[in-house]
Amino acid sequence: MTVLRSAVDTAAPEYLAAAEAMSTKLTEVEAEFAKAVAGGGPDKLARHRKRGKLTARERIELLVDEDSPFLELCALAGWGSEFHVGGSTVCGIGVVEGVECMIVAPDPTVRGGTSNPWTLRKTLRVNDIVRENRLPVISLVESGGADLPTQKEVFVPGGRMFRDLTRASAAGIPTIALVFGNSTAGGAYIPGMSDHVVMIKERSKVFLGGPPLVKMATGEESDDESLGGADMHARVSGLADYYAVDEQDAIRIGRAIVRRLNWRKQGPAPRAAVLEPLFDPEELLGIVPPDLKIPFDPREVIARIVDGSEFDEFKPLYGSSLVTGWAELHGYPVGILANARGVLFSEESQKATQFIQLANRSNTPLLFLHNTTGYMVGKEYEQKGIIKHGSMMINAVSNSTVPHISLLMGASYGAGHYGMCGRAYDPRFVFAWPSAKSAVMGGAQLAGVISIVGRAAAEARGQGFDEEADAGMRAMIEAQIEAESLAMFMSGRLYDDGVIDPRDTRTVLGMALSAVHTAPIEGAAGFGVFRM
């Protein structure tokens, strides 16, 4: 392996300005994350505790192994919408009895844990991660089902949640439900379709229709316990497999279930001895300039996240605005594609295509580090074949079957976002730094294109062109695109799985790589037709 060197000067004004800008963005992200952690607010939280109940996050903390990390996913779901940030549920990967599991916990302090459109989108994203990576799933159930005022957006697509749960079971992926409170209407199907179900004495309530609905539908008078209490389901219906005396006991039983799964990861194990990077991850704060038009060397990032800062670069003298090479991260082999100067030319596209093929031949997962403005445009580049070469790269990304993980560090615009395996190309995980921006193109470019088209249309009609109105339009569009390309906006719409602190990058990527190795790692046998 070749050990990377670093040219970062942490005392340089440029570095200090970049670190300050990143810290400011991190503060903004943390403030929004705090809203998700706060749940429904102090009053709802106090009422929940008065009932003797743990919060969703406290339940997760007790469930996972002591001192093990929990990788929360899609924490900003719904940001910028009318709904509570976080999608009214806490989801993420945690280690339970040594087994990496997907944990899904509705937050009962937010509208009773009911599912709104963002809850649904978040849950479906989590189900994709479960299926692709073969992660056992543990549902910490306390939910009133669909948020009724938004049922028109939840009811029809919401059926996929239950379909996914049964398909996971059919694929041999264990599904476990720990029922902490109400699990009504559609929510009742979560325990109904799980492999293992734990209910809690005098707490769990599972029924398709509660007493008010039963009264309206049939005229029958009933109470919660006889209709759907834990005692009834444990003794009469048989829905409950285990009967817990309190929440802590339910969590203990849940851990015991996982311990008895005899679960084995199907991918290759990591190297036993792992070297830490030679350079301080704290320095990642100042790598990305505040102005994304200024390029930065992605090797400085790679040197601070891979084992021993060792990186064997592939074709270093060819297509130099894309860095490609081999490394290990937390003991797992990985191929890395990282944008160096933003623009992708024909050479970079061909280089990436070959590299992706090699990774599939050696069954090596791929990590894409984004900072791209897209593929190069212009007569010279069109004549040299940028369309067919860019298409080769996208073809390779589309048909590659080794796990892909994407990290948006800076810009991720246009078809470059696609070629670097953006969300539409189904990477196993997508994360973003607070500095990331993603859109069809930059705001100034998009506004300029619209302005040119408008000017040409006015000339074709023989009309005058209103320069003042055009300037106002351009300013408005630039501001709109700027707002819609920011990391929190994109994360709020679930176009990534989380905005992360750059200093946590090695840990987050290590957990993601470990998760993907729960499933087999198998490269593609073939690709689509490459235009040469």
C-alpha positions as CSV (number, residue, x, y, z in Angstrom):
1,M,0.0,0.0,0.0
2,T,1.0,3.6,-0.7
3,V,0.8,5.9,2.4
4,L,-0.8,9.2,1.6
5,R,0.8,12.5,2.6
6,S,-1.0,15.6,3.7
7,A,-0.5,19.2,2.7
8,V,-3.2,20.6,5.0
9,D,-2.0,23.6,7.1
10,T,-4.4,24.0,10.0
11,A,-3.0,27.5,10.7
12,A,-3.7,28.8,7.2
13,P,-6.4,31.5,6.8
14,E,-8.1,29.4,4.1
15,Y,-8.3,26.4,6.4
16,L,-9.6,28.4,9.4
17,A,-12.3,30.1,7.2
18,A,-13.4,26.7,5.9
19,A,-13.5,25.2,9.4
20,E,-15.5,28.1,10.7
21,A,-18.0,27.8,7.9
22,M,-18.4,24.1,8.4
23,S,-18.8,24.6,12.2
24,T,-21.6,27.1,11.5
25,K,-23.4,24.7,9.3
26,L,-23.0,21.9,11.8
27,T,-24.6,24.1,14.5
28,E,-27.6,24.6,12.2
29,V,-27.9,20.9,11.6
30,E,-27.6,20.1,15.3
31,A,-30.4,22.6,16.1
32,E,-32.7,20.8,13.7
33,F,-31.7,17.4,15.1
34,A,-32.4,18.6,18.6
35,K,-36.0,19.2,17.5
36,A,-36.3,15.5,16.5
37,V,-34.8,14.5,19.8
38,A,-37.2,16.7,21.7
39,G,-40.2,14.8,20.2
40,G,-43.6,16.3,20.8
41,G,-42.2,18.8,23.3
42,P,-41.9,19.1,27.1
43,D,-45.6,18.8,27.8
44,K,-46.1,15.6,25.7
45,L,-42.9,14.2,27.1
46,A,-44.0,14.8,30.7
47,R,-47.3,13.2,30.1
48,H,-45.6,10.2,28.5
49,R,-43.3,9.8,31.6
50,K,-46.2,10.2,34.0
51,R,-47.6,7.0,32.5
52,G,-44.3,5.3,33.5
53,K,-43.1,4.9,29.9
54,L,-39.6,5.2,28.4
55,T,-39.1,7.4,25.3
56,A,-38.3,5.8,21.9
57,R,-34.6,6.8,22.3
58,E,-34.4,5.4,25.8
59,R,-35.8,2.1,24.6
60,I,-33.2,1.9,21.9
61,E,-30.4,2.8,24.3
62,L,-31.5,-0.1,26.6
63,L,-31.9,-2.5,23.6
64,V,-28.5,-2.1,22.0
65,D,-25.3,-3.5,23.5
66,E,-23.6,-1.4,26.1
67,D,-21.2,1.3,24.8
68,S,-22.0,0.3,21.2
69,P,-22.8,3.0,18.6
70,F,-26.2,3.6,17.1
71,L,-26.2,4.9,13.5
72,E,-29.4,6.9,13.3
73,L,-30.8,7.2,9.7
74,C,-33.0,9.9,8.1
75,A,-33.0,12.0,11.2
76,L,-34.1,15.1,9.4
77,A,-37.0,13.5,7.4
78,G,-39.7,16.0,6.7
79,W,-37.4,19.0,7.4
80,G,-39.0,22.2,6.0
81,S,-42.4,20.6,5.7
82,E,-45.5,21.1,7.9
83,F,-44.7,18.0,9.8
84,H,-42.4,17.5,12.8
85,V,-38.8,17.0,11.8
86,G,-37.7,13.3,12.0
87,G,-40.8,11.8,10.5
88,S,-42.3,11.0,14.0
89,T,-40.1,7.9,14.2
90,V,-36.5,6.9,15.2
91,C,-34.7,4.5,12.9
92,G,-31.2,3.3,12.7
93,I,-28.7,0.4,12.9
94,G,-27.6,-0.8,16.3
95,V,-25.8,-3.9,17.6
96,V,-27.9,-6.2,19.8
97,E,-26.2,-9.2,21.3
98,G,-23.4,-8.8,18.8
99,V,-25.9,-8.7,15.8
100,E,-26.3,-5.6,13.6
101,C,-30.1,-4.9,13.5
102,M,-32.3,-2.3,12.0
103,I,-34.3,-0.7,14.9
104,V,-37.5,1.2,14.2
105,A,-39.2,3.0,17.0
106,P,-42.2,5.4,16.5
107,D,-42.1,8.4,18.8
108,P,-45.4,8.2,20.8
109,T,-44.9,11.8,22.0
110,V,-45.5,13.1,18.4
111,R,-49.2,12.7,17.5
112,G,-49.3,9.4,19.3
113,G,-46.6,7.9,17.0
114,T,-49.0,8.0,14.0
115,S,-47.6,7.7,10.5
116,N,-47.7,10.8,8.3
117,P,-46.4,11.0,4.7
118,W,-42.8,11.5,5.9
119,T,-43.0,8.6,8.4
120,L,-44.1,6.4,5.5
121,R,-41.3,7.5,3.2
122,K,-38.8,7.1,6.0
123,T,-40.1,3.6,6.9
124,L,-40.0,2.5,3.2
125,R,-36.4,3.7,2.9
126,V,-35.5,1.7,6.0
127,N,-37.2,-1.4,4.6
128,D,-35.1,-1.1,1.5
129,I,-31.9,-1.0,3.6
130,V,-33.2,-4.1,5.5
131,R,-33.8,-6.0,2.3
132,E,-30.6,-5.1,0.5
133,N,-28.3,-5.7,3.5
134,R,-30.2,-8.6,5.2
135,L,-30.4,-6.8,8.5
136,P,-32.7,-8.3,11.2
137,V,-35.4,-5.7,12.0
138,I,-36.7,-4.9,15.5
139,S,-39.8,-2.8,15.7
140,L,-40.4,-1.0,19.0
141,V,-44.1,-0.6,18.5
142,E,-46.3,2.1,20.0
143,S,-48.3,3.7,17.2
144,G,-51.8,4.8,16.5
145,G,-51.5,3.8,12.8
146,A,-52.1,6.3,10.1
147,D,-52.3,10.1,10.8
148,L,-55.9,10.3,9.8
149,P,-55.9,13.9,8.4
150,T,-53.3,12.8,5.9
151,Q,-54.7,9.4,5.2
152,K,-55.1,10.1,1.5
153,E,-51.3,10.3,1.2
154,V,-50.6,7.4,3.5
155,F,-53.3,4.7,3.0
156,V,-52.5,3.4,-0.5
157,P,-48.7,3.4,-0.5
158,G,-48.7,2.5,3.2
159,G,-49.6,-1.1,2.4
160,R,-46.0,-1.6,1.2
161,M,-44.8,-1.4,4.8
162,F,-46.6,-4.7,5.6
163,R,-45.7,-6.3,2.3
164,D,-42.0,-5.5,3.0
165,L,-42.2,-7.0,6.4
166,T,-43.6,-10.3,5.2
167,R,-41.1,-10.4,2.3
168,A,-38.2,-9.9,4.7
169,S,-39.5,-12.9,6.7
170,A,-39.8,-14.9,3.5
171,A,-36.2,-14.0,2.6
172,G,-35.1,-15.4,6.0
173,I,-34.5,-12.0,7.6
174,P,-35.7,-12.1,11.2
175,T,-38.5,-9.7,12.2
176,I,-39.2,-8.9,15.8
177,A,-41.9,-6.7,17.4
178,L,-41.7,-5.4,20.9
179,V,-45.1,-3.9,21.7
180,F,-44.9,-1.1,24.2
181,G,-48.3,0.5,23.9
182,N,-51.1,0.9,21.4
183,S,-50.7,-0.8,18.1
184,T,-54.0,-0.1,16.4
185,A,-55.5,-0.2,12.9
186,G,-52.7,-0.7,10.4
187,G,-50.2,-0.7,13.2
188,A,-51.7,-3.9,14.5
189,Y,-50.2,-5.7,11.4
190,I,-46.7,-5.0,12.5
191,P,-46.9,-7.6,15.3
192,G,-49.3,-9.6,13.2
193,M,-46.7,-10.0,10.5
194,S,-43.5,-10.3,12.6
195,D,-41.7,-13.6,13.3
196,H,-41.4,-12.9,17.0
197,V,-43.8,-10.8,19.2
198,V,-43.3,-9.6,22.8
199,M,-46.2,-7.9,24.6
200,I,-46.2,-6.2,28.0
201,K,-48.7,-6.8,30.8
202,E,-51.4,-4.0,31.0
203,R,-49.4,-1.9,28.4
204,S,-49.7,-3.5,25.0
205,K,-52.9,-3.0,23.2
206,V,-53.2,-4.5,19.7
207,F,-56.4,-4.4,17.8
208,L,-57.6,-3.6,14.3
209,G,-60.3,-1.4,15.7
210,G,-60.4,0.1,19.2
211,P,-63.5,0.2,21.4
212,P,-64.9,3.3,19.7
213,L,-64.6,1.9,16.2
214,V,-66.0,-1.5,17.3
215,K,-68.9,0.4,18.8
216,M,-69.5,2.4,15.6
217,A,-69.1,-0.7,13.3
218,T,-71.0,-3.4,15.3
219,G,-72.6,-1.8,18.3
220,E,-70.6,-4.0,20.6
221,E,-69.4,-2.7,23.9
222,S,-65.8,-3.7,24.7
223,D,-62.8,-2.6,26.7
224,D,-59.1,-2.3,25.7
225,E,-57.9,-5.3,27.7
226,S,-60.5,-7.9,26.5
227,L,-60.3,-6.5,23.0
228,G,-56.6,-6.4,22.5
229,G,-54.6,-6.5,25.8
230,A,-51.4,-8.4,26.2
231,D,-53.0,-11.0,28.6
232,M,-55.7,-11.8,26.0
233,H,-53.2,-12.1,23.2
234,A,-50.9,-14.3,25.3
235,R,-53.7,-16.6,26.6
236,V,-56.5,-16.5,24.0
237,S,-55.6,-15.2,20.5
238,G,-52.0,-16.5,20.5
239,L,-50.6,-13.3,18.9
240,A,-48.2,-12.8,21.7
241,D,-45.2,-15.2,21.8
242,Y,-43.7,-13.7,24.9
243,Y,-45.4,-12.0,27.9
244,A,-43.3,-9.3,29.6
245,V,-44.1,-7.7,33.0
246,D,-42.7,-4.2,32.1
247,E,-40.8,-2.3,29.4
248,Q,-37.4,-3.4,30.7
249,D,-38.5,-7.0,30.7
250,A,-39.7,-6.7,27.1
251,I,-36.3,-5.3,26.1
252,R,-34.6,-8.2,28.0
253,I,-36.7,-10.7,26.1
254,G,-36.0,-8.9,22.8
255,R,-32.3,-9.2,23.4
256,A,-32.7,-12.9,24.2
257,I,-34.6,-13.5,21.0
258,V,-31.7,-12.0,19.0
259,R,-29.2,-14.0,20.9
260,R,-31.1,-17.2,19.9
261,L,-31.3,-16.4,16.2
262,N,-27.9,-18.0,15.5
263,W,-27.5,-15.2,12.9
264,R,-24.4,-15.2,10.7
265,K,-23.1,-12.5,8.3
266,Q,-22.8,-13.8,4.7
267,G,-20.1,-11.4,3.5
268,P,-16.4,-11.8,4.2
269,A,-15.1,-10.8,7.6
270,P,-12.9,-7.7,8.0
271,R,-9.2,-7.8,8.6
272,A,-8.6,-8.5,12.3
273,A,-5.9,-5.9,12.9
274,V,-7.0,-2.4,11.8
275,L,-4.7,0.6,11.6
276,E,-6.1,4.1,12.4
277,P,-5.5,6.9,9.9
278,L,-2.2,8.7,10.3
279,F,-4.0,12.1,10.2
280,D,-6.4,13.7,12.7
281,P,-10.1,13.4,11.6
282,E,-10.7,16.7,13.4
283,E,-8.9,18.3,10.4
284,L,-11.8,17.2,8.1
285,L,-13.6,20.3,9.4
286,G,-11.5,22.6,7.2
287,I,-11.0,20.6,4.0
288,V,-14.0,21.8,2.0
289,P,-13.8,25.5,1.1
290,P,-17.0,27.6,1.9
291,D,-17.1,28.5,-1.9
292,L,-17.7,25.2,-3.7
293,K,-16.3,26.7,-6.9
294,I,-12.8,26.3,-5.3
295,P,-11.5,22.8,-5.8
296,F,-10.0,20.7,-3.0
297,D,-7.9,17.5,-3.0
298,P,-10.1,14.5,-2.0
299,R,-6.9,12.6,-1.0
300,E,-6.9,14.8,2.1
301,V,-10.3,13.3,3.0
302,I,-9.2,9.8,2.1
303,A,-6.0,10.1,4.2
304,R,-8.2,10.8,7.2
305,I,-10.8,8.0,6.8
306,V,-9.0,4.9,5.5
307,D,-6.9,2.4,7.5
308,G,-3.3,3.6,8.0
309,S,-3.9,6.4,5.4
310,E,-2.9,3.7,2.8
311,F,-4.3,4.2,-0.7
312,D,-3.2,2.5,-3.9
313,E,-4.2,4.9,-6.6
314,F,-5.5,3.6,-10.0
315,K,-4.4,5.5,-13.2
316,P,-3.1,8.5,-11.2
317,L,-1.9,10.2,-14.4
318,Y,-5.0,9.7,-16.5
319,G,-8.3,11.5,-16.0
320,S,-6.8,13.3,-13.1
321,S,-10.0,15.2,-12.0
322,L,-11.3,11.8,-10.8
323,V,-9.3,10.0,-8.1
324,T,-9.7,6.3,-8.0
325,G,-8.0,3.6,-5.9
326,W,-8.0,0.8,-3.4
327,A,-8.0,1.0,0.4
328,E,-9.4,-0.6,3.5
329,L,-11.8,1.0,6.0
330,H,-12.2,-0.6,9.4
331,G,-10.7,-3.7,7.9
332,Y,-13.0,-3.9,4.9
333,P,-11.6,-3.6,1.4
334,V,-13.1,-0.7,-0.6
335,G,-12.7,0.9,-4.0
336,I,-12.9,4.7,-3.9
337,L,-14.0,7.2,-6.6
338,A,-13.5,10.8,-5.6
339,N,-14.0,14.0,-7.6
340,A,-10.8,16.2,-7.6
341,R,-11.7,19.2,-9.7
342,G,-15.4,18.9,-10.1
343,V,-15.8,18.4,-13.9
344,L,-15.9,14.9,-15.4
345,F,-14.3,14.6,-18.9
346,S,-14.2,11.6,-21.3
347,E,-11.0,10.4,-19.7
348,E,-12.5,10.4,-16.2
349,S,-15.6,8.6,-17.4
350,Q,-13.6,5.8,-19.1
351,K,-11.3,5.5,-16.1
352,A,-14.3,5.2,-13.8
353,T,-15.9,2.5,-16.0
354,Q,-12.8,0.3,-16.0
355,F,-12.4,0.8,-12.2
356,I,-16.0,-0.2,-11.5
357,Q,-15.6,-3.3,-13.6
358,L,-12.5,-4.3,-11.7
359,A,-14.3,-3.8,-8.4
360,N,-17.0,-6.1,-9.5
361,R,-14.5,-8.7,-10.7
362,S,-12.9,-8.7,-7.2
363,N,-16.2,-8.4,-5.2
364,T,-15.1,-5.1,-3.7
365,P,-17.6,-2.5,-2.4
366,L,-17.3,1.0,-3.8
367,L,-17.3,4.4,-2.0
368,F,-18.2,7.5,-4.1
369,L,-16.9,10.8,-2.7
370,H,-18.9,13.6,-4.5
371,N,-17.7,17.0,-5.5
372,T,-18.8,17.3,-9.1
373,T,-20.4,20.0,-11.2
374,G,-21.2,17.3,-13.9
375,Y,-19.9,16.2,-17.2
376,M,-18.1,18.7,-19.4
377,V,-20.1,20.6,-22.1
378,G,-19.0,22.4,-25.2
379,K,-18.3,21.6,-28.9
380,E,-14.8,20.2,-28.4
381,Y,-16.1,17.8,-25.7
382,E,-19.2,16.8,-27.5
383,Q,-17.1,15.9,-30.6
384,K,-14.7,13.9,-28.4
385,G,-17.7,11.8,-27.2
386,I,-18.6,13.0,-23.8
387,I,-22.1,11.7,-24.2
388,K,-21.1,8.1,-24.9
389,H,-18.3,8.2,-22.4
390,G,-20.5,9.6,-19.6
391,S,-23.1,7.0,-20.5
392,M,-20.4,4.3,-20.2
393,M,-19.8,5.4,-16.6
394,I,-23.5,5.6,-15.8
395,N,-24.0,2.2,-17.4
396,A,-21.2,0.7,-15.2
397,V,-22.7,2.3,-12.0
398,S,-26.2,1.2,-12.9
399,N,-25.3,-2.5,-13.5
400,S,-22.6,-2.9,-10.8
401,T,-23.8,-5.3,-8.1
402,V,-21.2,-4.8,-5.4
403,P,-22.5,-2.5,-2.6
404,H,-22.2,1.2,-3.2
405,I,-21.9,3.9,-0.6
406,S,-22.1,7.6,-1.5
407,L,-20.9,10.6,0.5
408,L,-21.7,14.1,-0.7
409,M,-18.9,16.4,0.5
410,G,-19.3,19.4,-1.8
411,A,-21.2,19.9,-5.1
412,S,-23.2,17.1,-6.7
413,Y,-24.8,18.5,-9.8
414,G,-26.4,17.2,-13.0
415,A,-25.6,13.9,-14.5
416,G,-22.4,13.9,-12.5
417,H,-24.6,13.2,-9.5
418,Y,-25.9,10.1,-11.4
419,G,-22.4,9.0,-12.5
420,M,-21.2,9.2,-8.9
421,C,-24.1,7.0,-7.8
422,G,-26.6,9.4,-6.5
423,R,-29.8,8.3,-4.7
424,A,-31.6,7.2,-8.0
425,Y,-28.9,4.6,-8.6
426,D,-29.7,2.8,-5.3
427,P,-26.5,3.0,-3.3
428,R,-26.8,1.0,-0.1
429,F,-26.3,4.2,1.9
430,V,-26.0,7.9,1.0
431,F,-24.6,10.4,3.5
432,A,-23.9,14.1,3.2
433,W,-21.7,16.7,4.9
434,P,-23.3,20.0,5.9
435,S,-21.3,21.6,3.1
436,A,-23.0,19.5,0.4
437,K,-25.2,20.9,-2.4
438,S,-27.1,19.0,-5.0
439,A,-29.3,20.1,-7.9
440,V,-29.7,19.8,-11.6
441,M,-27.1,22.6,-11.8
442,G,-25.9,25.6,-9.8
443,G,-28.3,28.4,-9.2
444,A,-26.5,31.0,-11.2
445,Q,-26.2,28.6,-14.2
446,L,-29.8,27.6,-14.0
447,A,-31.0,31.2,-13.8
448,G,-28.7,32.2,-16.6
449,V,-30.0,29.4,-18.9
450,I,-33.6,30.5,-18.3
451,S,-32.6,34.1,-19.0
452,I,-30.9,33.2,-22.3
453,V,-33.9,31.2,-23.4
454,G,-36.3,34.1,-22.4
455,R,-34.2,36.6,-24.3
456,A,-34.1,34.4,-27.4
457,A,-37.9,33.9,-27.3
458,A,-38.5,37.7,-27.0
459,E,-36.2,38.3,-30.0
460,A,-38.0,35.6,-32.0
461,R,-41.3,37.4,-31.4
462,G,-39.8,40.8,-32.2
463,Q,-40.5,42.0,-28.7
464,G,-38.3,44.1,-26.4
465,F,-36.6,42.4,-23.4
466,D,-37.2,43.7,-19.9
467,E,-33.7,43.8,-18.4
468,E,-35.0,44.8,-14.9
469,A,-37.6,42.0,-14.8
470,D,-34.9,39.6,-16.0
471,A,-32.5,40.6,-13.2
472,G,-35.3,40.1,-10.6
473,M,-36.2,36.7,-12.1
474,R,-32.6,35.6,-12.0
475,A,-32.1,36.7,-8.4
476,M,-35.3,34.9,-7.4
477,I,-34.3,31.7,-9.2
478,E,-30.8,31.7,-7.8
479,A,-32.2,32.1,-4.2
480,Q,-34.7,29.3,-4.8
481,I,-32.1,26.9,-6.2
482,E,-29.6,27.8,-3.4
483,A,-32.2,27.0,-0.8
484,E,-33.4,23.7,-2.5
485,S,-29.8,22.4,-3.0
486,L,-28.7,22.7,0.7
487,A,-27.9,19.5,2.6
488,M,-30.7,19.8,5.1
489,F,-33.3,20.4,2.3
490,M,-32.1,17.3,0.5
491,S,-32.0,15.2,3.6
492,G,-35.4,16.4,4.6
493,R,-36.7,14.8,1.4
494,L,-34.8,11.6,2.1
495,Y,-32.4,12.0,-0.8
496,D,-29.8,10.9,1.6
497,D,-29.7,8.9,4.8
498,G,-28.3,11.6,7.0
499,V,-26.3,14.7,7.3
500,I,-23.2,13.8,9.3
501,D,-20.4,15.6,11.0
502,P,-17.3,15.3,8.8
503,R,-15.3,14.2,11.9
504,D,-17.6,11.1,12.2
505,T,-17.1,10.1,8.6
506,R,-14.8,7.1,9.3
507,T,-17.1,5.7,12.0
508,V,-20.3,6.2,9.9
509,L,-18.7,4.6,6.8
510,G,-17.3,1.8,8.9
511,M,-20.7,1.0,10.3
512,A,-22.2,1.2,6.8
513,L,-19.6,-1.2,5.4
514,S,-20.1,-3.6,8.2
515,A,-23.8,-3.6,7.6
516,V,-23.5,-4.3,3.9
517,H,-21.4,-7.3,4.7
518,T,-24.3,-8.9,6.4
519,A,-25.4,-9.9,2.9
520,P,-23.2,-11.6,0.3
521,I,-20.8,-9.4,-1.7
522,E,-21.0,-10.4,-5.3
523,G,-19.9,-8.5,-8.4
524,A,-21.8,-8.2,-11.7
525,A,-21.3,-10.9,-14.3
526,G,-21.9,-8.5,-17.1
527,F,-22.8,-4.9,-18.0
528,G,-25.0,-3.2,-20.7
529,V,-23.6,-2.4,-24.1
530,F,-20.8,0.1,-23.9
531,R,-20.6,2.6,-26.8
532,M,-16.9,2.7,-27.7
